[in-house]
Amino acid sequence: MSNISSLIGNNQQYIQPGGVDYNATANKNLLPAGWMDGYIELAEIRDTKSGTGQYIYIAWRTSDGQHLVHDHINIKNTNSVAVDIGLRTLGTIARALGLESIDDTEQLNGREIAVRLAIEEAGEWPARNVIKAYAKISSTRPKRAGDLDKTRHQIRGDEGRNRQANFRQDDIPADQIPF
């Protein structure tokens, strides 16, 4: 159990609604980029390597229990931009989980949440999955990144067909036909 409120302080608040062993994960274990459902297996506050800050370590596991992806959310750092990004991410997680605020990492443990994964090439390390976004689990959300374009196309195509099907030339008075 790690208290977040005492680290953030009164003047810094996240937006409220209204350590990895890379050698252990070979490329064959990479998940495809896109949205996946799962749950937060572990969330705890850890110190940065430099000792000048702290972050929330999140271990997110796929719904089938087969894959684990790690994330770090800066909440105390000498770089104010990193803290701003971290607090916005924390706000996104709160909204996705339906929470007014997150005061303790214990509130995150075991909670179901969707993440948008990407594959990151890490130079001398093998490629790995990284979490790029968090969202509420939804059956209507595209499951993979490419599905979003397909969904948009289907919606636009359906709307176009509906407009054409509903338009009949007989509905326009003869004196208003432009040709």
N, C-alpha and C positions, 0 to 999 in steps of 0.2 A: 504494500500500500504506500503510495507516494503522493503527498499533498502538492498540488500544482499552484493553488492560490497563493501560498506563501512565497513562491519563487517569482511569480509574475508581478506581484505588487499591485498597489492601488492605481497607479497611473498608467499601467499597461494592461489592457484587457483585450482578449480576442473577440472577434466579431461573433456576437450571439445571434441566434435566429430571432424575428420580431422580438554490436561487435560481431562480425560475420566471417565464417570460415569459407572463403571463396573456393578453396581447393576441394571442399566437400561437395560442391555442386558443379558437376560437369555439364557441358552444353546439352547433353541429352535430357537433362532435367528441366530445361527452360520451358516456361509456359508461353503460349502465343501472346502477342501483344493484343490488348483489348480489355473489355470489361469482364470481370469474374466475380462470382459470389463466394463469400467465405466468412470467416470470423476472426476477431482479434484474440489470439491465444494468450498473449502476454503484452502488457503495457506497464512500463516502469520508468522512473526517472533515473538517468545515469549522468555521470560527470563526463565532460569532454576530455579527450586525451591531454589537451593542454592544461586542463584544470581550471580554466577561466570561465567556463560556462556549463550549462546543463541542457539535456535534451530528453524528450520522451522517446524511448526505444519501443517500437511496436513490432511484434512478431505476428504476422497475419497468415492464416492457414486457409487453404482452399476448402470448400464445403466437403469434398471427398476425403479430406485429411491427408492427401498425398504430398502436397507441396507447401513449403513455408517460405515467405518473402518477408524481408526485414525493412523497416523504415526508421528514420530518425527525424524527429520534429524539434527544431531548436526553440527553446523557450527562455533561455538565458544565455546571452552571447555578447561579446564585444562588438560584433557586427549587427547594427540595428536592423539592417535589411533582412538578415537571416532570421531575426526574432519576429519581424513583421510577417514574413512568409510563414513561419512556424505557427504564429497565432491565428493567421487566416486559415491555415490547414486545420488547426484545432477547432476553429469555428465551423468549418465544413463538416468535420467529423461529428460535432455536436448536433448539427442540423440533420445529418444523415441518420443519427441514432435517435432523433426526437427528443434531445435533451435541451433544457434551457441553458445550462452551463455545465462545464466539466471542472469539478473542484479537486478530483482525486483520480489517479490512473486506474484505481480499482473499478471505477464506473465503466471502463472500457473493456475489461477482461471478460471474454466469453460472448461478447456482443457480435451479432451478425452485421456485416457491412460489405458492400461491393467496392472493388478497387479497379482502377484502370491501370493495367500493367504496360510496361514498355521493356524493351531489351536494351541494355546498356553495355557497350563495349568498354572494357576497363583496362585497356593497354596491356600490361603484363599479366593481368588477371584474366581468368575466363569470363566470357560474357555472363551477365546475370540479369534477373528480373528486378525492376525497380517500380515502386508505386508512384504514379503520377497524379492520381486523383482518388477521392473517396466519394461514395454516393450511397443513398438508401437502396437497399435491395429492392428491385422492381422487375416484374415480369414483362413490362413494356419497354424497358431500356434495352438498346442494342447490346448483344452479348459480345460482339467483336467490333473492333474499330471500323472495319470495312462495312459493317452492317448499317452504320449510320447513313452513309450515302445511299444505300439501297432503300432504306426506310424513307428518306427524303424524296427519292425519285418516285417511289410507290405512292406517297401522299400527293405529290404534285400531279402525277399521272392520273390518279383517281379523281382529283378535283377537276382536272381538265376534261375528263370523260363526263363527269357529272354536269359540268356547265354546258357541254355540247349536247348531251342528252336532253337537258331541260330547255334548250333553246329551239324554238320552232319558228320558222319564218311566218307561219300563219298568225302568230301572236302579235306581229307588228302591223299596224295599219298601213295600207298601200301608200298613203301620202307621206309616210316617214321612212320609206325604204330609200337609201341613199343612192341608188343607181337606176 
